[in-house]
Amino acid sequence: MIVFPNAKINIGLYITRKREDGYHDIVTAMVPVDWCDILEIVPARGEETTLTVSGRDVACPPDKNLVMRAYRAVAERYDLPPVDIYLRKIIPDGAGLGGGSADASFTIKALNELFHLGLSDATMAEIASTIGSDCPFFIYNRPMLATGTGTTMEPIEVDLHGYSVAVVKPDVYVSTAEAYGGCHPRQSGIDLPQVLLTTPVAKWMEAGVKNDFEDTVFPRHPAIAAVKATLQDLGAEYVAMSGSGAGVFGIFGRDILADEIAKALPGTDVYAAKL
């Protein structure tokens, strides 16, 4: 079985509270985009489950990859035979695009289908939540409002029909710990679902739709701030960093080509497509 785990972007991300357990509560709208990895799962040739990774470098051994964690999380609950898993990495790591989380969640969904487990989305999302906070989103893989630590999901209406998106990953790495390290939790002051439903895209920034991580990350990594400024100069109606960075996306009211973005931002990874 071959599946195509896709990336996501965060439209609005507010860090509202630091919890007693050390984690943070957030409010964010997560939207899928079709920048995809390639994941294949086949019956194992041997007696053990294996993972082979190609494409972009992944800075962890296969045994600690989220794909293997996902397999083990399902295998602990259900009787699974060993499989061989092949992962082609295309989505950049350290971009705030959820590539690793998508790989894990698509592993769960593929195992469910391949072995006829009959799991509901809610059950798969619960399993995914034990792997990472972004993982439940990719089970549903539609616009969702994420709250709490990011694992509580409910559908949200975001109409981006006719728009294009460009996603840019500069040659910068931002760890989640670094991004959270300088944040100052506060209430967002806006009703994010209502704003996204009723406000034109070009007015989102004016309405206060923003990513709180930018306050911490941009002063430390001006190259990321420069990407945002360039996308605005190219005519994007809304621009923001995704997740904790370093990826930045722009939503355009016209067709946008990756070549156009890459010419303006050489040395970056670029994806562009219709939404």
C-alpha positions as MATLAB code, in Angstrom:
seq = 'MIVFPNAKINIGLYITRKREDGYHDIVTAMVPVDWCDILEIVPARGEETTLTVSGRDVACPPDKNLVMRAYRAVAERYDLPPVDIYLRKIIPDGAGLGGGSADASFTIKALNELFHLGLSDATMAEIASTIGSDCPFFIYNRPMLATGTGTTMEPIEVDLHGYSVAVVKPDVYVSTAEAYGGCHPRQSGIDLPQVLLTTPVAKWMEAGVKNDFEDTVFPRHPAIAAVKATLQDLGAEYVAMSGSGAGVFGIFGRDILADEIAKALPGTDVYAAKL';
ca = [
       0.000    0.000    0.000;
       1.278    3.463   -0.940;
       0.020    6.661    0.704;
       1.102   10.285    0.485;
       1.447   12.031    3.869;
       0.922   15.756    3.327;
       2.061   18.892    5.127;
      -0.037   21.431    7.036;
       0.043   25.143    7.717;
      -1.116   27.023   10.818;
      -3.409   29.962   10.176;
      -3.206   31.821   13.450;
      -1.333   30.328   16.389;
      -1.794   31.695   19.881;
       0.072   30.467   22.960;
      -2.514   31.067   25.659;
      -1.185   29.433   28.834;
       1.758   27.569   30.318;
       0.439   24.520   32.101;
       1.572   23.044   35.387;
       2.908   20.006   33.505;
       5.289   22.268   31.566;
       3.385   22.116   28.283;
       1.503   25.025   26.735;
      -2.103   25.488   25.693;
      -2.570   26.856   22.190;
      -5.289   27.886   19.771;
      -4.602   27.388   16.073;
      -6.302   26.587   12.781;
      -4.536   23.800   10.903;
      -5.062   23.415    7.163;
      -3.653   20.640    4.923;
      -1.485   21.416    1.904;
      -0.388   18.926   -0.725;
       3.381   18.997   -0.186;
       3.726   15.256    0.337;
       6.071   12.498    1.428;
       5.666    8.988   -0.005;
       5.010    6.061    2.347;
       4.785    2.416    1.303;
       3.900   -0.477    3.625;
       4.265   -4.084    2.427;
       4.403   -7.507    4.126;
       7.793   -8.061    5.732;
      10.344  -10.230    3.994;
      11.795  -11.212    7.358;
      10.444  -11.650   10.865;
      10.883   -8.044   12.041;
       9.312   -4.762   11.010;
      11.777   -2.515    9.174;
      11.870    1.094    8.042;
      13.919    2.336    5.086;
      14.156    6.111    4.629;
      15.299    7.891    1.476;
      15.161   11.433    0.130;
      15.885   14.189    2.615;
      18.171   13.414    5.536;
      16.317   12.558    8.740;
      18.256   13.251   11.912;
      17.176   10.165   13.862;
      17.728    6.417   13.565;
      14.890    4.394   12.009;
      13.936    2.831   15.351;
      13.124    6.274   16.787;
      11.358    7.591   13.688;
       7.732    8.562   14.295;
       6.684    6.016   11.670;
       8.095    3.191   13.770;
       6.549    4.677   16.900;
       3.210    4.687   15.099;
       3.581    1.052   14.061;
       4.418    0.062   17.639;
       1.519    2.096   19.039;
      -0.931    0.171   16.837;
       0.804   -3.183   17.359;
       0.549   -2.783   21.145;
      -3.249   -2.680   20.821;
      -3.888   -5.010   17.880;
      -2.282   -8.159   16.516;
      -0.191   -6.972   13.564;
       2.215   -9.002   11.447;
       5.638   -7.507   10.696;
       5.852   -5.134    7.744;
       8.527   -3.422    5.704;
       8.008    0.338    5.505;
       9.604    2.598    2.892;
       9.518    6.344    3.490;
      10.572    8.890    0.877;
      11.085   12.235    2.650;
      10.134   15.280    0.576;
       8.625   17.664    3.165;
      11.458   19.554    4.912;
      12.089   18.838    8.582;
      12.244   21.680   11.088;
       9.751   23.683    9.066;
       6.628   23.712   11.231;
       4.831   21.807    8.478;
       4.193   18.595   10.422;
       5.941   16.252    8.016;
       7.012   13.731   10.640;
       3.604   13.855   12.312;
       1.908   13.259    8.973;
       4.115   10.231    8.331;
       3.106    8.763   11.708;
      -0.617    9.370   11.239;
      -0.664    8.057    7.686;
       1.096    4.944    9.000;
      -1.765    4.419   11.447;
      -4.371    4.961    8.718;
      -2.577    2.662    6.278;
      -2.257   -0.119    8.862;
      -5.937    0.255    9.675;
      -6.871   -0.186    6.016;
      -4.268   -2.793    5.152;
      -5.195   -5.116    8.018;
      -8.926   -4.311    8.142;
      -8.800   -3.168   11.766;
     -12.018   -1.164   11.468;
     -10.751    1.725   13.606;
     -12.745    4.954   13.726;
     -11.099    8.321   13.147;
     -11.548    9.066   16.855;
      -9.723    5.876   17.845;
      -6.902    6.513   15.385;
      -6.637   10.127   16.610;
      -6.346    8.884   20.199;
      -3.504    6.573   19.202;
      -1.883    9.378   17.199;
      -2.047   11.745   20.180;
       0.343    9.462   22.083;
       2.982   10.080   19.395;
       2.882   13.864   18.915;
       0.605   16.860   19.338;
       0.212   17.471   15.578;
      -0.516   13.840   14.785;
      -4.299   13.752   15.417;
      -4.802   16.497   12.837;
      -3.499   14.283   10.045;
      -5.996   11.555   10.903;
      -8.834   13.937    9.976;
      -6.732   15.867    7.418;
      -9.183   18.718    6.908;
      -9.255   22.246    8.351;
      -9.416   21.848   12.123;
      -9.276   24.090   15.171;
      -6.670   22.686   17.566;
      -6.800   23.663   21.232;
      -5.349   22.473   24.521;
      -1.861   21.129   23.878;
      -2.836   20.923   20.211;
      -4.447   17.479   20.336;
      -8.077   18.576   20.870;
      -9.618   18.942   17.416;
     -12.856   20.246   15.993;
     -13.742   21.085   12.382;
     -13.385   24.695   11.301;
     -14.676   26.421    8.180;
     -11.958   28.089    6.093;
     -12.894   28.851    2.497;
      -9.713   29.109    0.425;
     -11.235   28.046   -2.876;
      -9.551   29.898   -5.727;
      -6.495   30.870   -3.685;
      -2.932   29.617   -4.104;
      -0.359   28.928   -1.407;
       3.417   29.196   -1.472;
       5.409   27.555    1.318;
       9.069   28.484    1.793;
      11.623   26.813    4.061;
      14.830   28.844    4.421;
      18.076   27.147    5.391;
      17.392   27.738    9.079;
      16.524   25.310   11.868;
      14.309   26.287   14.804;
      13.762   23.754   17.573;
      10.378   23.638   19.267;
      12.122   24.165   22.608;
      13.787   27.324   21.310;
      10.497   28.687   19.988;
       8.649   28.058   23.232;
      11.585   29.252   25.328;
      10.978   32.938   24.710;
       7.204   32.964   24.386;
       4.863   34.988   26.603;
       1.492   33.224   26.872;
      -1.584   35.440   26.582;
      -5.142   35.228   25.320;
      -5.526   35.886   21.603;
      -8.246   38.502   21.941;
     -10.035   37.252   18.801;
     -12.520   34.509   17.969;
     -10.333   32.734   15.412;
     -13.032   30.503   13.842;
     -15.368   33.474   13.421;
     -12.671   35.680   11.898;
     -11.605   33.024    9.396;
     -15.221   32.383    8.425;
     -16.337   36.007    7.997;
     -13.214   38.069    7.183;
     -11.583   38.248    3.729;
      -8.126   36.683    3.568;
      -6.560   40.078    2.774;
      -7.910   41.403    6.112;
      -6.741   38.521    8.315;
      -3.532   40.177    9.485;
      -5.366   43.428   10.206;
      -7.922   41.419   12.219;
      -5.152   39.990   14.411;
      -4.617   36.567   12.836;
      -0.967   35.936   13.670;
       1.540   33.372   14.875;
       2.768   34.184   18.386;
       6.010   32.299   17.744;
       7.090   35.012   15.315;
       7.697   37.355   18.269;
      10.348   34.969   19.565;
      11.743   33.481   16.376;
      12.093   36.478   14.051;
      14.539   38.474   16.223;
      16.781   35.395   16.497;
      16.451   34.325   12.862;
      16.103   37.373   10.605;
      16.287   35.134    7.517;
      12.819   33.831    8.379;
      11.464   37.351    8.797;
      12.999   38.205    5.406;
      11.036   35.371    3.771;
       7.806   36.762    5.194;
       8.629   40.252    3.907;
       9.458   38.924    0.443;
       6.190   36.978    0.167;
       4.337   40.151    1.121;
       6.264   42.070   -1.539;
       5.230   39.436   -4.098;
       1.589   40.164   -3.345;
       0.525   37.535   -0.820;
      -2.729   38.525    0.881;
      -1.803   36.718    4.096;
       1.664   35.640    5.264;
       2.771   33.884    8.444;
       5.247   31.420    9.844;
       3.839   27.904   10.193;
       4.015   26.231   13.590;
       7.274   26.952   15.387;
       9.078   27.560   12.060;
      11.176   27.838   10.073;
       8.671   27.468    7.233;
       6.694   30.514    6.076;
       3.633   30.472    3.840;
       1.833   33.048    1.765;
      -1.750   32.867    0.522;
      -2.218   34.512   -2.873;
      -5.362   35.574   -4.684;
      -3.712   34.587   -7.970;
      -1.810   31.651   -9.399;
       1.714   31.507   -8.030;
       4.535   29.343   -9.361;
       7.307   27.836   -7.275;
       9.825   29.141   -9.826;
       8.664   32.708   -9.190;
       9.175   32.299   -5.450;
      12.504   30.492   -5.817;
      13.836   33.273   -8.043;
      13.012   35.839   -5.348;
      14.284   33.611   -2.515;
      17.284   31.617   -3.804;
      18.640   28.888   -1.570;
      15.268   28.019   -0.060;
      12.935   25.028   -0.432;
       9.734   26.127   -2.150;
       6.342   24.560   -2.736;
       3.414   26.269   -4.491;
      -0.025   25.061   -5.549;
      -3.709   25.895   -5.757;
      -5.640   25.434   -2.532;
];
